[in-house]
Amino acid sequence: MRAKPETILIGVMAVFTAVGVTAAILHNPQLGAHDPVLHEPGPLTGSEWLAEVRPYCNPVDVETRLRWQPAPGTDDGRMHEAACYALAGKIDAARASIESLPSARRYEAAGVVFATGHPAADAGDELAAGPLMELVVEYWPNHYMALYHAGAAAYERGDAAATREYLTRFLEHYQVDDGWKSNAIAMLAATDGG
């Protein structure tokens, strides 16, 4: 037996009505389905922004992600933007972010960059952290740990002149007799003229 067109039409209309009622209930808080979003989140701080985008602070994703989700337009935002670029190895872009700050605040940006990249250096990846640490030293010339890591990276890549420059400066600022100091002395001794 074939269904009559009216029966099919009534069935289709019943389905559409059920879907429409369900959608209205789910999207209308007065019908008790759920509470509406009462507010939009406020502006992010630079560190909150960096926490969100950090997985994308790599050479492949950084440019696209920062176009989609730019850093807050504050000094704090630009400092953290510099850190993201530095993590991605985009040192020129990181430098541009730092240079966009008032000159008196650039060393603060260097501190943010250092804090962001320091765990990689301490984990032993001096070569990867080297360019980031050299950027830190540009804006904070007596940052002894950045000097150490920049020197260690130069040592690993076989750049004796840079090794001597960074590690000599490190030893001028760091007087504690510990592993950092003894490592620096050993690297200097291993370089030509060290």
C-alpha positions in Angstrom: 0.0 0.0 0.0 1.4 3.4 -1.0 1.3 6.3 1.4 -0.8 9.2 0.4 1.0 12.5 -0.3 -1.0 14.2 2.5 0.4 11.5 5.0 4.0 12.2 3.9 3.5 15.9 4.1 2.0 15.6 7.7 5.0 13.4 8.7 7.5 15.8 7.3 5.8 18.8 9.0 5.8 16.9 12.3 9.5 16.3 12.1 10.2 20.0 11.3 8.0 21.1 14.1 9.8 18.8 16.6 13.2 20.1 15.4 12.0 23.7 15.7 10.6 23.2 19.2 13.8 21.4 20.3 15.9 24.2 18.9 13.8 26.9 20.6 14.1 25.1 24.0 17.8 24.6 23.7 18.5 28.2 22.7 16.0 30.0 24.9 17.0 30.3 28.5 13.5 31.2 29.6 12.4 27.8 28.6 15.0 26.3 31.0 17.4 24.6 28.7 20.6 26.5 29.7 21.8 29.9 30.9 22.9 32.4 28.3 26.4 33.8 28.1 26.0 36.8 30.4 29.3 38.6 29.4 32.1 38.5 27.0 35.6 38.0 28.5 37.6 41.1 29.1 40.8 41.9 27.4 43.7 39.5 28.0 47.0 40.5 29.6 50.1 39.7 27.7 50.9 36.6 29.7 47.3 35.3 29.3 47.5 35.9 25.6 50.9 34.1 25.4 49.5 31.2 27.4 46.8 30.8 24.8 49.0 31.1 21.7 52.2 29.4 23.0 51.5 26.1 21.2 51.6 28.1 18.0 54.9 30.0 18.8 56.8 27.8 16.3 58.3 28.5 12.9 55.4 26.9 11.1 52.4 28.4 12.8 53.5 31.7 14.4 52.8 34.2 11.5 49.3 32.8 10.8 48.3 32.5 14.5 49.4 36.1 15.3 47.4 37.4 12.4 44.3 35.6 13.7 45.0 36.3 17.3 47.2 39.3 17.7 48.8 40.3 21.0 47.0 42.9 23.2 47.9 46.4 21.9 49.7 47.3 25.1 53.4 47.4 26.1 52.8 44.1 28.0 51.2 42.6 24.9 54.2 43.6 22.7 56.6 42.1 25.3 54.8 38.8 25.1 54.5 39.0 21.4 58.3 39.3 21.2 58.6 36.2 23.4 56.3 34.2 21.0 58.3 35.3 18.0 61.6 34.5 19.8 60.4 31.0 20.7 59.5 30.5 17.0 63.1 31.6 16.0 61.7 34.7 14.3 64.3 36.9 16.0 63.9 39.9 13.6 60.1 40.0 14.3 60.9 39.7 18.0 63.3 42.5 17.8 60.7 44.6 15.9 58.2 44.0 18.7 60.8 45.1 21.3 61.8 48.1 19.3 58.1 49.2 19.2 58.3 49.8 23.0 59.6 52.9 24.7 63.3 52.6 25.1 63.1 52.5 28.9 60.9 49.4 28.7 62.9 47.3 26.3 64.9 45.6 29.0 61.6 44.5 30.5 60.7 42.9 27.2 64.1 41.2 27.2 63.2 39.8 30.6 59.9 38.4 29.3 61.8 36.8 26.4 64.4 35.3 28.7 61.8 33.9 31.1 59.9 32.3 28.2 63.0 30.7 26.6 65.0 29.9 29.6 63.5 26.4 30.3 64.7 25.2 26.9 68.2 26.4 27.6 68.3 24.8 31.1 67.0 21.6 29.6 70.2 21.5 27.6 69.2 22.8 24.2 71.7 25.6 24.1 71.8 25.8 20.3 68.1 26.3 20.0 68.0 28.9 22.8 71.2 30.7 21.6 69.6 33.3 19.2 66.9 34.1 21.8 69.5 34.6 24.5 71.6 36.8 22.2 68.4 38.9 21.7 68.0 39.3 25.4 71.6 40.4 25.8 71.0 43.1 23.1 68.5 44.8 25.4 69.8 43.7 28.8 73.6 43.6 28.4 74.5 42.5 31.9 71.8 39.7 32.2 74.3 37.1 33.4 72.2 34.0 32.7 71.5 35.1 29.1 75.2 35.8 28.7 76.0 32.3 29.9 73.5 30.6 27.5 74.5 32.8 24.6 78.1 31.8 25.3 77.3 28.1 25.6 75.4 28.2 22.3 78.3 30.0 20.6 80.6 27.3 22.1 78.4 24.5 20.7 78.4 26.0 17.2 82.1 26.5 17.3 82.2 30.3 17.4 85.2 30.9 19.6 85.1 34.7 19.3 81.4 34.9 20.4 82.1 32.3 23.1 84.8 34.4 24.6 82.8 37.6 24.3 79.7 36.2 26.1 81.4 34.0 28.7 83.9 36.7 29.6 81.1 39.1 30.2 79.2 36.4 32.2 82.2 35.9 34.5 82.4 39.7 35.1 78.8 39.6 36.4 78.6 36.2 38.1 80.8 35.6 41.1 79.3 32.4 42.6 81.5 29.4 42.6 79.2 26.8 41.2 78.5 24.7 38.1 77.6 27.6 35.9 80.9 29.4 36.6 83.1 26.2 36.3 81.3 25.3 33.0 82.0 28.8 31.6 85.7 28.6 32.6 86.0 25.2 31.0 84.4 26.4 27.7 86.7 29.4 27.7 89.7 27.2 28.2 88.6 25.0 25.4 88.4 27.9 22.9 91.4 29.2 21.0 92.9 32.0 23.1 90.6 31.2 26.0 
